[in-house]
Amino acid sequence: MKKLASFLTLTLIAIWVSGCDQTTGNACDGWESIRPTKNDIATISAKLKRQILSHDKHGAKTCGWKP
């Protein structure tokens, strides 16, 4: 029983440590600005337009996206 407890403890520690191996990248990886077409702009709601604009402004400020 003691061997099993030791084995499980070591296994859990190995799993916990392996989750910390990513050291590259930043919060902006995987995200990009939203570029609706003219047709999209003509058909989407004003609320969605504001949300898209807010998303893109945040990305420009935080991630350096170009307008």
CHARMM-style PDB file with segment names, atoms N, HN, CA, C and O in Angstrom:
ATOM      1  N   MET     1       0.820  -1.194   0.000  1.00  0.00      PROA
ATOM      2  CA  MET     1       0.000   0.000   0.000  1.00  0.00      PROA
ATOM      3  C   MET     1       0.863   1.256   0.000  1.00  0.00      PROA
ATOM      4  O   MET     1       0.525   2.256  -0.634  1.00  0.00      PROA
ATOM      5  N   LYS     2       1.994   1.189   0.728  1.00  0.00      PROA
ATOM      6  HN  LYS     2       2.269   0.377   1.243  1.00  0.00      PROA
ATOM      7  CA  LYS     2       2.885   2.344   0.793  1.00  0.00      PROA
ATOM      8  C   LYS     2       3.505   2.632  -0.578  1.00  0.00      PROA
ATOM      9  O   LYS     2       3.677   3.790  -0.959  1.00  0.00      PROA
ATOM     10  N   LYS     3       3.839   1.556  -1.318  1.00  0.00      PROA
ATOM     11  HN  LYS     3       3.699   0.615  -1.008  1.00  0.00      PROA
ATOM     12  CA  LYS     3       4.407   1.726  -2.660  1.00  0.00      PROA
ATOM     13  C   LYS     3       3.397   2.377  -3.593  1.00  0.00      PROA
ATOM     14  O   LYS     3       3.755   3.229  -4.406  1.00  0.00      PROA
ATOM     15  N   LEU     4       2.137   1.977  -3.476  1.00  0.00      PROA
ATOM     16  HN  LEU     4       1.847   1.284  -2.816  1.00  0.00      PROA
ATOM     17  CA  LEU     4       1.087   2.550  -4.308  1.00  0.00      PROA
ATOM     18  C   LEU     4       0.912   4.039  -4.008  1.00  0.00      PROA
ATOM     19  O   LEU     4       0.767   4.843  -4.929  1.00  0.00      PROA
ATOM     20  N   ALA     5       0.926   4.404  -2.746  1.00  0.00      PROA
ATOM     21  HN  ALA     5       1.045   3.751  -1.998  1.00  0.00      PROA
ATOM     22  CA  ALA     5       0.789   5.814  -2.364  1.00  0.00      PROA
ATOM     23  C   ALA     5       1.963   6.632  -2.900  1.00  0.00      PROA
ATOM     24  O   ALA     5       1.776   7.746  -3.390  1.00  0.00      PROA
ATOM     25  N   SER     6       3.156   6.085  -2.806  1.00  0.00      PROA
ATOM     26  HN  SER     6       3.308   5.180  -2.408  1.00  0.00      PROA
ATOM     27  CA  SER     6       4.344   6.769  -3.325  1.00  0.00      PROA
ATOM     28  C   SER     6       4.246   6.929  -4.843  1.00  0.00      PROA
ATOM     29  O   SER     6       4.534   7.995  -5.386  1.00  0.00      PROA
ATOM     30  N   PHE     7       3.839   5.858  -5.513  1.00  0.00      PROA
ATOM     31  HN  PHE     7       3.605   4.992  -5.072  1.00  0.00      PROA
ATOM     32  CA  PHE     7       3.693   5.903  -6.968  1.00  0.00      PROA
ATOM     33  C   PHE     7       2.664   6.957  -7.384  1.00  0.00      PROA
ATOM     34  O   PHE     7       2.922   7.746  -8.293  1.00  0.00      PROA
ATOM     35  N   LEU     8       1.514   6.977  -6.734  1.00  0.00      PROA
ATOM     36  HN  LEU     8       1.305   6.336  -5.996  1.00  0.00      PROA
ATOM     37  CA  LEU     8       0.478   7.946  -7.066  1.00  0.00      PROA
ATOM     38  C   LEU     8       0.932   9.373  -6.777  1.00  0.00      PROA
ATOM     39  O   LEU     8       0.630  10.288  -7.543  1.00  0.00      PROA
ATOM     40  N   THR     9       1.640   9.561  -5.699  1.00  0.00      PROA
ATOM     41  HN  THR     9       1.886   8.818  -5.077  1.00  0.00      PROA
ATOM     42  CA  THR     9       2.163  10.889  -5.371  1.00  0.00      PROA
ATOM     43  C   THR     9       3.126  11.366  -6.444  1.00  0.00      PROA
ATOM     44  O   THR     9       3.020  12.502  -6.908  1.00  0.00      PROA
ATOM     45  N   LEU    10       4.057  10.522  -6.841  1.00  0.00      PROA
ATOM     46  HN  LEU    10       4.143   9.600  -6.463  1.00  0.00      PROA
ATOM     47  CA  LEU    10       5.023  10.893  -7.881  1.00  0.00      PROA
ATOM     48  C   LEU    10       4.329  11.140  -9.223  1.00  0.00      PROA
ATOM     49  O   LEU    10       4.704  12.050  -9.961  1.00  0.00      PROA
ATOM     50  N   THR    11       3.329  10.336  -9.530  1.00  0.00      PROA
ATOM     51  HN  THR    11       3.024   9.596  -8.931  1.00  0.00      PROA
ATOM     52  CA  THR    11       2.589  10.511 -10.777  1.00  0.00      PROA
ATOM     53  C   THR    11       1.859  11.853 -10.784  1.00  0.00      PROA
ATOM     54  O   THR    11       1.895  12.574 -11.781  1.00  0.00      PROA
ATOM     55  N   LEU    12       1.209  12.184  -9.695  1.00  0.00      PROA
ATOM     56  HN  LEU    12       1.179  11.599  -8.885  1.00  0.00      PROA
ATOM     57  CA  LEU    12       0.495  13.459  -9.614  1.00  0.00      PROA
ATOM     58  C   LEU    12       1.450  14.645  -9.695  1.00  0.00      PROA
ATOM     59  O   LEU    12       1.138  15.651 -10.332  1.00  0.00      PROA
ATOM     60  N   ILE    13       2.602  14.533  -9.060  1.00  0.00      PROA
ATOM     61  HN  ILE    13       2.856  13.716  -8.543  1.00  0.00      PROA
ATOM     62  CA  ILE    13       3.604  15.607  -9.147  1.00  0.00      PROA
ATOM     63  C   ILE    13       4.093  15.747 -10.581  1.00  0.00      PROA
ATOM     64  O   ILE    13       4.248  16.869 -11.062  1.00  0.00      PROA
ATOM     65  N   ALA    14       4.338  14.654 -11.270  1.00  0.00      PROA
ATOM     66  HN  ALA    14       4.213  13.742 -10.879  1.00  0.00      PROA
ATOM     67  CA  ALA    14       4.796  14.700 -12.661  1.00  0.00      PROA
ATOM     68  C   ALA    14       3.751  15.356 -13.563  1.00  0.00      PROA
ATOM     69  O   ALA    14       4.086  16.152 -14.440  1.00  0.00      PROA
ATOM     70  N   ILE    15       2.494  15.016 -13.339  1.00  0.00      PROA
ATOM     71  HN  ILE    15       2.222  14.369 -12.626  1.00  0.00      PROA
ATOM     72  CA  ILE    15       1.420  15.630 -14.139  1.00  0.00      PROA
ATOM     73  C   ILE    15       1.337  17.122 -13.853  1.00  0.00      PROA
ATOM     74  O   ILE    15       1.192  17.923 -14.776  1.00  0.00      PROA
ATOM     75  N   TRP    16       1.424  17.494 -12.609  1.00  0.00      PROA
ATOM     76  HN  TRP    16       1.542  16.843 -11.859  1.00  0.00      PROA
ATOM     77  CA  TRP    16       1.340  18.903 -12.219  1.00  0.00      PROA
ATOM     78  C   TRP    16       2.491  19.704 -12.815  1.00  0.00      PROA
ATOM     79  O   TRP    16       2.269  20.797 -13.336  1.00  0.00      PROA
ATOM     80  N   VAL    17       3.703  19.190 -12.751  1.00  0.00      PROA
ATOM     81  HN  VAL    17       3.883  18.302 -12.328  1.00  0.00      PROA
ATOM     82  CA  VAL    17       4.873  19.889 -13.272  1.00  0.00      PROA
ATOM     83  C   VAL    17       4.832  19.973 -14.798  1.00  0.00      PROA
ATOM     84  O   VAL    17       5.240  20.986 -15.366  1.00  0.00      PROA
ATOM     85  N   SER    18       4.354  18.943 -15.460  1.00  0.00      PROA
ATOM     86  HN  SER    18       4.023  18.120 -14.998  1.00  0.00      PROA
ATOM     87  CA  SER    18       4.341  18.944 -16.924  1.00  0.00      PROA
ATOM     88  C   SER    18       3.390  19.999 -17.482  1.00  0.00      PROA
ATOM     89  O   SER    18       3.544  20.399 -18.636  1.00  0.00      PROA
ATOM     90  N   GLY    19       2.429  20.454 -16.715  1.00  0.00      PROA
ATOM     91  HN  GLY    19       2.304  20.129 -15.778  1.00  0.00      PROA
ATOM     92  CA  GLY    19       1.520  21.501 -17.171  1.00  0.00      PROA
ATOM     93  C   GLY    19       2.161  22.866 -17.210  1.00  0.00      PROA
ATOM     94  O   GLY    19       1.551  23.810 -17.711  1.00  0.00      PROA
ATOM     95  N   CYS    20       3.362  23.002 -16.702  1.00  0.00      PROA
ATOM     96  HN  CYS    20       3.857  22.235 -16.295  1.00  0.00      PROA
ATOM     97  CA  CYS    20       4.041  24.290 -16.620  1.00  0.00      PROA
ATOM     98  C   CYS    20       5.155  24.431 -17.650  1.00  0.00      PROA
ATOM     99  O   CYS    20       5.996  25.318 -17.505  1.00  0.00      PROA
ATOM    100  N   ASP    21       5.196  23.605 -18.671  1.00  0.00      PROA
ATOM    101  HN  ASP    21       4.513  22.884 -18.789  1.00  0.00      PROA
ATOM    102  CA  ASP    21       6.339  23.621 -19.576  1.00  0.00      PROA
ATOM    103  C   ASP    21       6.245  24.651 -20.692  1.00  0.00      PROA
ATOM    104  O   ASP    21       7.236  24.857 -21.392  1.00  0.00      PROA
ATOM    105  N   GLN    22       5.115  25.303 -20.895  1.00  0.00      PROA
ATOM    106  HN  GLN    22       4.309  25.135 -20.326  1.00  0.00      PROA
ATOM    107  CA  GLN    22       5.009  26.297 -21.962  1.00  0.00      PROA
ATOM    108  C   GLN    22       5.573  27.615 -21.468  1.00  0.00      PROA
ATOM    109  O   GLN    22       5.062  28.200 -20.513  1.00  0.00      PROA
ATOM    110  N   THR    23       6.629  28.082 -22.124  1.00  0.00      PROA
ATOM    111  HN  THR    23       7.044  27.607 -22.900  1.00  0.00      PROA
ATOM    112  CA  THR    23       7.265  29.327 -21.701  1.00  0.00      PROA
ATOM    113  C   THR    23       7.257  30.381 -22.799  1.00  0.00      PROA
ATOM    114  O   THR    23       7.759  31.485 -22.586  1.00  0.00      PROA
ATOM    115  N   THR    24       6.706  30.075 -23.959  1.00  0.00      PROA
ATOM    116  HN  THR    24       6.298  29.179 -24.132  1.00  0.00      PROA
ATOM    117  CA  THR    24       6.699  31.039 -25.046  1.00  0.00      PROA
ATOM    118  C   THR    24       5.280  31.514 -25.307  1.00  0.00      PROA
ATOM    119  O   THR    24       4.314  30.913 -24.837  1.00  0.00      PROA
ATOM    120  N   GLY    25       5.168  32.598 -26.062  1.00  0.00      PROA
ATOM    121  HN  GLY    25       5.953  33.086 -26.445  1.00  0.00      PROA
ATOM    122  CA  GLY    25       3.864  33.115 -26.429  1.00  0.00      PROA
ATOM    123  C   GLY    25       3.384  34.187 -25.464  1.00  0.00      PROA
ATOM    124  O   GLY    25       4.023  34.480 -24.454  1.00  0.00      PROA
ATOM    125  N   ASN    26       2.241  34.758 -25.806  1.00  0.00      PROA
ATOM    126  HN  ASN    26       1.722  34.520 -26.626  1.00  0.00      PROA
ATOM    127  CA  ASN    26       1.642  35.760 -24.934  1.00  0.00      PROA
ATOM    128  C   ASN    26       0.128  35.694 -25.051  1.00  0.00      PROA
ATOM    129  O   ASN    26      -0.412  34.846 -25.762  1.00  0.00      PROA
ATOM    130  N   ALA    27      -0.548  36.586 -24.358  1.00  0.00      PROA
ATOM    131  HN  ALA    27      -0.110  37.275 -23.781  1.00  0.00      PROA
ATOM    132  CA  ALA    27      -2.010  36.558 -24.311  1.00  0.00      PROA
ATOM    133  C   ALA    27      -2.638  36.877 -25.667  1.00  0.00      PROA
ATOM    134  O   ALA    27      -3.820  36.594 -25.866  1.00  0.00      PROA
ATOM    135  N   CYS    28      -1.902  37.445 -26.587  1.00  0.00      PROA
ATOM    136  HN  CYS    28      -0.942  37.675 -26.426  1.00  0.00      PROA
ATOM    137  CA  CYS    28      -2.445  37.832 -27.886  1.00  0.00      PROA
ATOM    138  C   CYS    28      -2.369  36.705 -28.922  1.00  0.00      PROA
ATOM    139  O   CYS    28      -2.984  36.799 -29.984  1.00  0.00      PROA
ATOM    140  N   ASP    29      -1.627  35.654 -28.620  1.00  0.00      PROA
ATOM    141  HN  ASP    29      -1.127  35.578 -27.757  1.00  0.00      PROA
ATOM    142  CA  ASP    29      -1.523  34.532 -29.559  1.00  0.00      PROA
ATOM    143  C   ASP    29      -2.891  33.899 -29.772  1.00  0.00      PROA
ATOM    144  O   ASP    29      -3.618  33.637 -28.814  1.00  0.00      PROA
ATOM    145  N   GLY    30      -3.228  33.660 -31.005  1.00  0.00      PROA
ATOM    146  HN  GLY    30      -2.636  33.873 -31.783  1.00  0.00      PROA
ATOM    147  CA  GLY    30      -4.489  33.008 -31.319  1.00  0.00      PROA
ATOM    148  C   GLY    30      -5.656  33.958 -31.492  1.00  0.00      PROA
ATOM    149  O   GLY    30      -6.765  33.514 -31.789  1.00  0.00      PROA
ATOM    150  N   TRP    31      -5.441  35.238 -31.317  1.00  0.00      PROA
ATOM    151  HN  TRP    31      -4.540  35.598 -31.076  1.00  0.00      PROA
ATOM    152  CA  TRP    31      -6.505  36.233 -31.466  1.00  0.00      PROA
ATOM    153  C   TRP    31      -6.147  37.185 -32.591  1.00  0.00      PROA
ATOM    154  O   TRP    31      -4.968  37.421 -32.855  1.00  0.00      PROA
ATOM    155  N   GLU    32      -7.132  37.721 -33.239  1.00  0.00      PROA
ATOM    156  HN  GLU    32      -8.089  37.529 -33.024  1.00  0.00      PROA
ATOM    157  CA  GLU    32      -6.903  38.707 -34.298  1.00  0.00      PROA
ATOM    158  C   GLU    32      -8.102  39.634 -34.394  1.00  0.00      PROA
ATOM    159  O   GLU    32      -9.162  39.381 -33.822  1.00  0.00      PROA
ATOM    160  N   SER    33      -7.901  40.709 -35.132  1.00  0.00      PROA
ATOM    161  HN  SER    33      -7.039  40.914 -35.596  1.00  0.00      PROA
ATOM    162  CA  SER    33      -8.990  41.669 -35.275  1.00  0.00      PROA
ATOM    163  C   SER    33     -10.111  41.074 -36.121  1.00  0.00      PROA
ATOM    164  O   SER    33      -9.903  40.150 -36.907  1.00  0.00      PROA
ATOM    165  N   ILE    34     -11.287  41.623 -35.939  1.00  0.00      PROA
ATOM    166  HN  ILE    34     -11.456  42.374 -35.300  1.00  0.00      PROA
ATOM    167  CA  ILE    34     -12.453  41.195 -36.710  1.00  0.00      PROA
ATOM    168  C   ILE    34     -12.644  42.204 -37.836  1.00  0.00      PROA
ATOM    169  O   ILE    34     -12.767  43.402 -37.583  1.00  0.00      PROA
ATOM    170  N   ARG    35     -12.669  41.731 -39.058  1.00  0.00      PROA
ATOM    171  HN  ARG    35     -12.569  40.758 -39.263  1.00  0.00      PROA
ATOM    172  CA  ARG    35     -12.793  42.601 -40.230  1.00  0.00      PROA
ATOM    173  C   ARG    35     -14.080  42.273 -40.982  1.00  0.00      PROA
ATOM    174  O   ARG    35     -14.053  41.481 -41.924  1.00  0.00      PROA
ATOM    175  N   PRO    36     -15.204  42.864 -40.585  1.00  0.00      PROA
ATOM    176  CA  PRO    36     -16.456  42.574 -41.288  1.00  0.00      PROA
ATOM    177  C   PRO    36     -16.457  43.191 -42.687  1.00  0.00      PROA
ATOM    178  O   PRO    36     -15.833  44.226 -42.922  1.00  0.00      PROA
ATOM    179  N   THR    37     -17.159  42.551 -43.598  1.00  0.00      PROA
ATOM    180  HN  THR    37     -17.666  41.711 -43.408  1.00  0.00      PROA
ATOM    181  CA  THR    37     -17.301  43.083 -44.950  1.00  0.00      PROA
ATOM    182  C   THR    37     -18.356  44.188 -44.952  1.00  0.00      PROA
ATOM    183  O   THR    37     -19.058  44.381 -43.959  1.00  0.00      PROA
ATOM    184  N   LYS    38     -18.466  44.911 -46.064  1.00  0.00      PROA
ATOM    185  HN  LYS    38     -17.896  44.754 -46.870  1.00  0.00      PROA
ATOM    186  CA  LYS    38     -19.497  45.951 -46.178  1.00  0.00      PROA
ATOM    187  C   LYS    38     -20.887  45.342 -46.040  1.00  0.00      PROA
ATOM    188  O   LYS    38     -21.774  45.945 -45.436  1.00  0.00      PROA
ATOM    189  N   ASN    39     -21.077  44.162 -46.592  1.00  0.00      PROA
ATOM    190  HN  ASN    39     -20.356  43.672 -47.082  1.00  0.00      PROA
ATOM    191  CA  ASN    39     -22.363  43.473 -46.459  1.00  0.00      PROA
ATOM    192  C   ASN    39     -22.646  43.123 -44.993  1.00  0.00      PROA
ATOM    193  O   ASN    39     -23.775  43.269 -44.525  1.00  0.00      PROA
ATOM    194  N   ASP    40     -21.624  42.664 -44.277  1.00  0.00      PROA
ATOM    195  HN  ASP    40     -20.706  42.546 -44.657  1.00  0.00      PROA
ATOM    196  CA  ASP    40     -21.790  42.366 -42.850  1.00  0.00      PROA
ATOM    197  C   ASP    40     -22.226  43.615 -42.091  1.00  0.00      PROA
ATOM    198  O   ASP    40     -23.167  43.576 -41.298  1.00  0.00      PROA
ATOM    199  N   ILE    41     -21.543  44.704 -42.340  1.00  0.00      PROA
ATOM    200  HN  ILE    41     -20.779  44.736 -42.984  1.00  0.00      PROA
ATOM    201  CA  ILE    41     -21.838  45.952 -41.642  1.00  0.00      PROA
ATOM    202  C   ILE    41     -23.267  46.409 -41.901  1.00  0.00      PROA
ATOM    203  O   ILE    41     -23.923  46.954 -41.014  1.00  0.00      PROA
ATOM    204  N   ALA    42     -23.741  46.186 -43.111  1.00  0.00      PROA
ATOM    205  HN  ALA    42     -23.208  45.744 -43.832  1.00  0.00      PROA
ATOM    206  CA  ALA    42     -25.099  46.604 -43.470  1.00  0.00      PROA
ATOM    207  C   ALA    42     -26.165  45.733 -42.795  1.00  0.00      PROA
ATOM    208  O   ALA    42     -27.308  46.165 -42.647  1.00  0.00      PROA
ATOM    209  N   THR    43     -25.804  44.515 -42.386  1.00  0.00      PROA
ATOM    210  HN  THR    43     -24.875  44.164 -42.506  1.00  0.00      PROA
ATOM    211  CA  THR    43     -26.826  43.603 -41.879  1.00  0.00      PROA
ATOM    212  C   THR    43     -26.743  43.307 -40.383  1.00  0.00      PROA
ATOM    213  O   THR    43     -27.718  42.826 -39.807  1.00  0.00      PROA
ATOM    214  N   ILE    44     -25.607  43.581 -39.736  1.00  0.00      PROA
ATOM    215  HN  ILE    44     -24.814  43.972 -40.204  1.00  0.00      PROA
ATOM    216  CA  ILE    44     -25.500  43.260 -38.314  1.00  0.00      PROA
ATOM    217  C   ILE    44     -26.092  44.373 -37.456  1.00  0.00      PROA
ATOM    218  O   ILE    44     -26.262  45.505 -37.910  1.00  0.00      PROA
ATOM    219  N   SER    45     -26.398  44.034 -36.221  1.00  0.00      PROA
ATOM    220  HN  SER    45     -26.260  43.115 -35.852  1.00  0.00      PROA
ATOM    221  CA  SER    45     -27.021  44.997 -35.311  1.00  0.00      PROA
ATOM    222  C   SER    45     -26.005  46.036 -34.825  1.00  0.00      PROA
ATOM    223  O   SER    45     -24.793  45.828 -34.893  1.00  0.00      PROA
ATOM    224  N   ALA    46     -26.529  47.142 -34.340  1.00  0.00      PROA
ATOM    225  HN  ALA    46     -27.513  47.311 -34.285  1.00  0.00      PROA
ATOM    226  CA  ALA    46     -25.680  48.200 -33.797  1.00  0.00      PROA
ATOM    227  C   ALA    46     -24.899  47.680 -32.578  1.00  0.00      PROA
ATOM    228  O   ALA    46     -23.747  48.059 -32.367  1.00  0.00      PROA
ATOM    229  N   LYS    47     -25.528  46.821 -31.788  1.00  0.00      PROA
ATOM    230  HN  LYS    47     -26.464  46.513 -31.960  1.00  0.00      PROA
ATOM    231  CA  LYS    47     -24.860  46.257 -30.617  1.00  0.00      PROA
ATOM    232  C   LYS    47     -23.651  45.413 -31.027  1.00  0.00      PROA
ATOM    233  O   LYS    47     -22.589  45.506 -30.410  1.00  0.00      PROA
ATOM    234  N   LEU    48     -23.812  44.593 -32.064  1.00  0.00      PROA
ATOM    235  HN  LEU    48     -24.675  44.517 -32.564  1.00  0.00      PROA
ATOM    236  CA  LEU    48     -22.698  43.765 -32.534  1.00  0.00      PROA
ATOM    237  C   LEU    48     -21.590  44.640 -33.127  1.00  0.00      PROA
ATOM    238  O   LEU    48     -20.407  44.345 -32.958  1.00  0.00      PROA
ATOM    239  N   LYS    49     -21.970  45.704 -33.813  1.00  0.00      PROA
ATOM    240  HN  LYS    49     -22.931  45.944 -33.950  1.00  0.00      PROA
ATOM    241  CA  LYS    49     -20.963  46.638 -34.351  1.00  0.00      PROA
ATOM    242  C   LYS    49     -20.135  47.228 -33.219  1.00  0.00      PROA
ATOM    243  O   LYS    49     -18.913  47.317 -33.332  1.00  0.00      PROA
ATOM    244  N   ARG    50     -20.784  47.634 -32.126  1.00  0.00      PROA
ATOM    245  HN  ARG    50     -21.777  47.562 -32.034  1.00  0.00      PROA
ATOM    246  CA  ARG    50     -20.072  48.191 -30.980  1.00  0.00      PROA
ATOM    247  C   ARG    50     -19.155  47.140 -30.345  1.00  0.00      PROA
ATOM    248  O   ARG    50     -18.040  47.457 -29.930  1.00  0.00      PROA
ATOM    249  N   GLN    51     -19.622  45.901 -30.271  1.00  0.00      PROA
ATOM    250  HN  GLN    51     -20.527  45.644 -30.608  1.00  0.00      PROA
ATOM    251  CA  GLN    51     -18.805  44.828 -29.691  1.00  0.00      PROA
ATOM    252  C   GLN    51     -17.563  44.556 -30.545  1.00  0.00      PROA
ATOM    253  O   GLN    51     -16.471  44.355 -30.015  1.00  0.00      PROA
ATOM    254  N   ILE    52     -17.735  44.551 -31.845  1.00  0.00      PROA
ATOM    255  HN  ILE    52     -18.622  44.714 -32.276  1.00  0.00      PROA
ATOM    256  CA  ILE    52     -16.598  44.340 -32.752  1.00  0.00      PROA
ATOM    257  C   ILE    52     -15.606  45.485 -32.620  1.00  0.00      PROA
ATOM    258  O   ILE    52     -14.398  45.257 -32.548  1.00  0.00      PROA
ATOM    259  N   LEU    53     -16.108  46.711 -32.588  1.00  0.00      PROA
ATOM    260  HN  LEU    53     -17.089  46.896 -32.646  1.00  0.00      PROA
ATOM    261  CA  LEU    53     -15.242  47.877 -32.452  1.00  0.00      PROA
ATOM    262  C   LEU    53     -14.488  47.835 -31.121  1.00  0.00      PROA
ATOM    263  O   LEU    53     -13.295  48.134 -31.074  1.00  0.00      PROA
ATOM    264  N   SER    54     -15.176  47.466 -30.047  1.00  0.00      PROA
ATOM    265  HN  SER    54     -16.146  47.223 -30.085  1.00  0.00      PROA
ATOM    266  CA  SER    54     -14.540  47.358 -28.740  1.00  0.00      PROA
ATOM    267  C   SER    54     -13.450  46.283 -28.758  1.00  0.00      PROA
ATOM    268  O   SER    54     -12.363  46.492 -28.218  1.00  0.00      PROA
ATOM    269  N   HSD    55     -13.734  45.149 -29.370  1.00  0.00      PROA
ATOM    270  HN  HSD    55     -14.616  44.980 -29.809  1.00  0.00      PROA
ATOM    271  CA  HSD    55     -12.755  44.057 -29.496  1.00  0.00      PROA
ATOM    272  C   HSD    55     -11.517  44.539 -30.243  1.00  0.00      PROA
ATOM    273  O   HSD    55     -10.390  44.307 -29.806  1.00  0.00      PROA
ATOM    274  N   ASP    56     -11.734  45.207 -31.365  1.00  0.00      PROA
ATOM    275  HN  ASP    56     -12.650  45.395 -31.720  1.00  0.00      PROA
ATOM    276  CA  ASP    56     -10.611  45.655 -32.183  1.00  0.00      PROA
ATOM    277  C   ASP    56      -9.805  46.763 -31.497  1.00  0.00      PROA
ATOM    278  O   ASP    56      -8.581  46.800 -31.621  1.00  0.00      PROA
ATOM    279  N   LYS    57     -10.477  47.662 -30.778  1.00  0.00      PROA
ATOM    280  HN  LYS    57     -11.471  47.633 -30.678  1.00  0.00      PROA
ATOM    281  CA  LYS    57      -9.758  48.712 -30.053  1.00  0.00      PROA
ATOM    282  C   LYS    57      -8.916  48.108 -28.934  1.00  0.00      PROA
ATOM    283  O   LYS    57      -7.779  48.525 -28.714  1.00  0.00      PROA
ATOM    284  N   HSD    58      -9.472  47.131 -28.230  1.00  0.00      PROA
ATOM    285  HN  HSD    58     -10.395  46.792 -28.409  1.00  0.00      PROA
ATOM    286  CA  HSD    58      -8.719  46.461 -27.171  1.00  0.00      PROA
ATOM    287  C   HSD    58      -7.494  45.752 -27.745  1.00  0.00      PROA
ATOM    288  O   HSD    58      -6.405  45.824 -27.176  1.00  0.00      PROA
ATOM    289  N   GLY    59      -7.677  45.070 -28.871  1.00  0.00      PROA
ATOM    290  HN  GLY    59      -8.562  45.012 -29.334  1.00  0.00      PROA
ATOM    291  CA  GLY    59      -6.552  44.385 -29.507  1.00  0.00      PROA
ATOM    292  C   GLY    59      -5.480  45.346 -29.995  1.00  0.00      PROA
ATOM    293  O   GLY    59      -4.289  45.046 -29.913  1.00  0.00      PROA
ATOM    294  N   ALA    60      -5.901  46.502 -30.503  1.00  0.00      PROA
ATOM    295  HN  ALA    60      -6.868  46.746 -30.569  1.00  0.00      PROA
ATOM    296  CA  ALA    60      -4.933  47.501 -30.961  1.00  0.00      PROA
ATOM    297  C   ALA    60      -4.113  48.025 -29.788  1.00  0.00      PROA
ATOM    298  O   ALA    60      -2.901  48.207 -29.897  1.00  0.00      PROA
ATOM    299  N   LYS    61      -4.782  48.262 -28.674  1.00  0.00      PROA
ATOM    300  HN  LYS    61      -5.767  48.114 -28.585  1.00  0.00      PROA
ATOM    301  CA  LYS    61      -4.099  48.793 -27.492  1.00  0.00      PROA
ATOM    302  C   LYS    61      -3.225  47.731 -26.831  1.00  0.00      PROA
ATOM    303  O   LYS    61      -2.078  48.007 -26.480  1.00  0.00      PROA
ATOM    304  N   THR    62      -3.748  46.531 -26.659  1.00  0.00      PROA
ATOM    305  HN  THR    62      -4.680  46.306 -26.944  1.00  0.00      PROA
ATOM    306  CA  THR    62      -3.064  45.471 -25.918  1.00  0.00      PROA
ATOM    307  C   THR    62      -2.054  44.708 -26.759  1.00  0.00      PROA
ATOM    308  O   THR    62      -0.966  44.383 -26.285  1.00  0.00      PROA
ATOM    309  N   CYS    63      -2.411  44.423 -28.006  1.00  0.00      PROA
ATOM    310  HN  CYS    63      -3.295  44.687 -28.391  1.00  0.00      PROA
ATOM    311  CA  CYS    63      -1.600  43.529 -28.838  1.00  0.00      PROA
ATOM    312  C   CYS    63      -0.895  44.245 -29.997  1.00  0.00      PROA
ATOM    313  O   CYS    63      -0.087  43.640 -30.701  1.00  0.00      PROA
ATOM    314  N   GLY    64      -1.200  45.524 -30.191  1.00  0.00      PROA
ATOM    315  HN  GLY    64      -1.857  46.016 -29.619  1.00  0.00      PROA
ATOM    316  CA  GLY    64      -0.548  46.264 -31.272  1.00  0.00      PROA
ATOM    317  C   GLY    64      -1.140  46.000 -32.648  1.00  0.00      PROA
ATOM    318  O   GLY    64      -0.470  46.189 -33.663  1.00  0.00      PROA
ATOM    319  N   TRP    65      -2.419  45.554 -32.684  1.00  0.00      PROA
ATOM    320  HN  TRP    65      -2.963  45.400 -31.859  1.00  0.00      PROA
ATOM    321  CA  TRP    65      -3.054  45.339 -33.986  1.00  0.00      PROA
ATOM    322  C   TRP    65      -3.137  46.655 -34.729  1.00  0.00      PROA
ATOM    323  O   TRP    65      -3.345  47.707 -34.124  1.00  0.00      PROA
ATOM    324  N   LYS    66      -2.979  46.597 -36.015  1.00  0.00      PROA
ATOM    325  HN  LYS    66      -2.811  45.743 -36.507  1.00  0.00      PROA
ATOM    326  CA  LYS    66      -3.101  47.795 -36.862  1.00  0.00      PROA
ATOM    327  C   LYS    66      -4.550  47.969 -37.269  1.00  0.00      PROA
ATOM    328  O   LYS    66      -5.218  46.997 -37.624  1.00  0.00      PROA
ATOM    329  N   PRO    67      -5.049  49.211 -37.222  1.00  0.00      PROA
ATOM    330  CA  PRO    67      -6.451  49.458 -37.629  1.00  0.00      PROA
ATOM    331  C   PRO    67      -6.654  49.255 -39.115  1.00  0.00      PROA
ATOM    332  OT1 PRO    67      -7.767  49.422 -39.615  1.00  0.00      PROA
TER     333      PRO     67
END
